Amino acid sequence: AFYCILSHELGHFYGLPSSENPNFIKYGDSRAFSELDYFHCNDRNCVMEQVNVPGRMDLLEKALHLRKHRRLFCEYDLKTLRENLRKLYI
């Protein structure tokens, strides 16, 4: 589960989730279960989804879910991560 926390927080560090992501939860979004959902991804298969809030998976469930589906980021956040890394390191 530690890798989920690390991946999630590093995702924020590298600009995830992007507000261009259709799964991005902004203020007033009806998909938010809690204020902690804001500025996170709404995709269950993405590590950038908020965890440990009502209506969302807890951290252990999230880790097992991502491991089962063999992914960390949704397609939108992975694309943004690649773009942001390219800007920073190339």
N, C-alpha and C positions, 0 to 999 in steps of 0.2 A: 504494500500500500504506500510505502514511502516514495516509490518512484512516481506515483500519481501526484502526490503533493509537490514534489520537486518539478515534475513536468508541467503541472498547472501553473506554479509560480514563475517558472522560467518562461512559460508562454506569455504571462502578463509582462514580464521584463522585455520580451521581444515584440510587444505590441498586439497581443492576442486577447480576446477575439477582436477582429476588425469590425468596425461599425458597418462596413460594406457586406459583411456576412449576413445572409437572410435569417440566420438563427441567432443573431446578436440581440440581447434583451436590453432595451433602453428604458429610461424612466417612463412610467405609464403603460408599459407593455402588458397586455392581458395575459401573457404567458408566464409572468413572474408570480411565483408562489410566495416570495418573501423579498424584502428590500435587498437582501444579500444576492439575489439572482441578477440584479442590474449589472451590466457590463460583463456578462458571462454568455456562454453559448447555450442554446436550448437543445442541442443535439445530444441524445443519450449516449451516443457512440463517440463522444468527444471529451477529452480530459478537461476541456475548458468549461464544461458544465459545472455549475456550483454543486457541492455535495453537503451533506449534513444539515439540510434545511427541510422543513416540512414539504412533502410532495416530491422530493428528490432522493436519490440513493444516498446511503451513507458511504463513507470512504471505502470500507472493505467491499461492499457490494459493487462499487464503481471499479475498484481494482480488478475484481474477478470478472466483471462484465467486459472491461477493455481487454483483459487477457484472453477471454473466450473469443472475442471478435478480432483479436490480433491487430489492434489499432490503438493509436493514442489521440490523434486529431481528426476532426471531420475534414472533408475535402477543402472547405473554404479556409479553415484555419491553417491547414497544411500549406496551402498556396500562399497565404499571407506570410507565414513563417519563412518559407523559402525566399519570398521577395524581400522581406526585412533583413534576413541574414545576408543576402546578396548585397544589399545596400550598405550594410555595416562592414562586411569583411572582404568585399571585392573592389 
